[in-house]
Amino acid sequence: MTEPLRVLLADDQTLVRTGFRLILRADGIDVVAEATNGAEAVEAVRRTRPDVVLMDVRMPEMDGLEATRRILTGAPGEPRVIILTTFDLDRYVYAALSAGASGFLLKDVTPEQLTAAVRTVRTGDALLAPAITRRLVQRFAQRGSDTAALHRDLASLTPRELEVLGLLARGLSNAELATRLHLAEATVKTHVARILAKLGLRDRVQAVIVAYETGLVSAGAREAAQQSTEQT
């Protein structure tokens, strides 16, 4: 990861693009292209091959959701996509995460959070830390929903992997998982990697979505788990 990080900005608001461009370039991140709608974003990705795309979810002509679907086709070398939104609980954002986006940011993000997010997803990690992501999944993931973008059979997972997936979906970090399961953190990372590989998932965001859509975890499970921990 010694080469400059290459980013594409897709947003129909000039001021948003300008502000983000200045912030990214000030931190040594190269903005290789900009787009004002989803169609332009898809074309620009094919032309410039960025590492990360900052994608507005609501744009004219083609929205960020459809653009994300067209960009994330499973082909080698495809970029990571971060969804930009004004609203923290948006059905379009949930659908984009299901389609393979690596996370999302609110447009009032701080400069430090923006650059950290871009660098985080570039390494292959997902923007899953904020509790907002879990609330988003809880609100819109519906078992058997016609709009569900992820359909996975959990039968391939071992009992331990199912346990790890369930705790991961409740928002626990690798360190918290290691403590809860009395395992080394490296072992937890191995379990997570195997879960992603077996289910054909891009990252932890999609793993969380699968856990809710399959019914492995339901809304309120985290709170119940916390209460149980406190009582013990």
N, C-alpha and C positions, 0 to 999 in steps of 0.2 A: 504494500500500500504506500509506496514511495512516490508514485505519480500524483500530480495534482488532482483533487477531487473535482469531478465535472458534474454540474447541475443544470437542469433545464427548468425554467419557471413557466408555469401555465396558469394564467389568471387574466380575466378580462378587465381588471382594474389597473390602470397604468400606475397609480400611486403605490399600490401593493407591490407590483413587480419592481418598481424603482427602489422602494425601501428595502425589499428583500435582497435585491442585487447589490446594493451598497453594503449591507450587513455581511453578506457572504463574501464579497470580494475583499472587504476589510480584514477578514479572517483567513485569507489565502485560498478561498474556494473559488474555482473558475465557473462562471455562469456562461455556458456555451451557446445557449439559445433561449428565446422567449416565445411564448404563444399566447394568443388572446382567446382561443377556443380549443375544444378537444380535438378537432380535426387537424388544426395546426400543430398541436402537441404530438399527435401520432406521427405526423410527417417529420417533425423536427427530431423525434427520438430515432427514427430510422436513418435520418441524415447525419446526426451528430453523435449518436451512441453515448449518451450521458451515463454517469454512474447512478444518479438519483434524480427523480422528477418530483418537483413540488407542484401538486395538481389541485387547482381549485375545483370543488365539487360541483358548483353551479356556474356554467358558462353557456353562451349562446351557441347555436348550430349543433354542437355535440358537447354534452356535459362531461364532467370529469369521470363519472362512473363508466360510461361507454368507452371513453378514451383509455381508461385503466384496463378494461377488459381487452381492448385491442392491442395494447402495449404488452401486457403480461400474458403471453401466449404459451409460455413454457419453453421457449427457445433459449439456447445457451447465450449467456451474455446480456440478457435483458436487464433493464435497470430496476432499482428499487423505487417504489412510489410512496410518497407521503401525501396524504390528502389534506388540503387546506379548507377550513370551514369556519363560518361565523358562529355556528351553533354546535354545542357539545353533544346533543342527542339528535342525530339526523339520520333518517333511514337510508339516505344516499351514502353516508359514510359507512354504515354497517355493510351495505351491499358492496362497496368498494373494498372493504377489508376482506369480505368473503371472496372477492374476485382476485385477491392476492396482494393488495396494498399492504405495506409493512407498518402502517400506523397512521395517525393523523395529528394535526396541530390546529389549534385555534389561531385565528389571524392576529390576535393581540399577543402572540407569543413574544417573549423577550428576545433580544439579539443573542444572548448566551444560549437560551433554549433552542433557538432556531439552528445555530451552527452545531450545537451538540447533537441535535436530532439527525441532521444530515450525516454527520460523521458516524453516528450510531448505526443507522440502517445501511450505510456503505459497507460496514464490516459484516453484515449479515444478520445483525440483531434486529429485534422488532421494538417499536415504540409501544410497550405494553404497561409501563410503570404507572401512568396516571390511573386513578380509580375510575376516571371518566370512561375509559375504554371498557371496563367491566360492566359499568352501568349501561353503556350502549348495547353491548351484547345481550345483557339480561332483558333489556326492553324489547329488542327486535328479533332475537333468535326464537323461532317457534318450531317446536318439534313437528316434522311433517309438513312444514310450510311450503307452499308452491314456489315461494320466492327464495327459498334456501339455495345458496350457491355451492355449498359443500355437503357431500354425501359420502360418509366413510363408514366402513364396517369395523367396529372396535374388537371383533373376535380375534384379530391377529395379535392383539396386545396381551402380554402376560399380566397376571394379577398385580404385580408390582408396578408395571407400566400404567395400568389403569388407575392405580392409586396416585401415581405421580401426575398423571393427566388431570385427575380430579382436583388435586391441590393446586396445580399450575393454573387451572381455570378459576380458582378462587383468588388469584392474584398473588400467590406466594412466589418470592424470588428463589433462585437456586440456593442461596444461603439459608433461607427460611425452610425450604424443602429439606435440605440436608439436616437441619436441626430437628425438624418434625419427625423425619424418618430414621434418624440416627445413622446417617450415611455420610461418607465423604462428599464434598461438593463436586469433585471430579466424577464420582459415581453418578450423582444426580445429572450432571451434564451429559453423561453417556446415555442414561435412561431417556432424557429429553430428545437427544439426537436420534435414538432408535424409534421413539414414538413418531417423530416427524418423518423419518424414512419409511416406516411401515405404512403410515397413512397417506404418504405422498403429499405432505404439507410443506409450505415454504418456510414458515416460522411460527413463533409462539402465538401470534395473533390468530392465525388460522386454527391452531390447536385449541385455543379457548372457544372459538366459534363452534368447532366440532363437538366439544364437550357439552355445550348447551344445546345444540341442535339434536344431538342423539339422546339427550335426556340424562347423560351421565351426571351432570350438575344442573341444578335448577336455580332460579333467582332466589336470593336470600340464603344460599348455601354458605357463603362466606361468613355472613353474620352468625349463622348457627354454629359454624365451626369455631368462630372466635369466642362465642358464649361458652361452648363446651370446653375450650382451652382454659378460659378464665375460671370455670368451676372446678377444673382439675388442678 
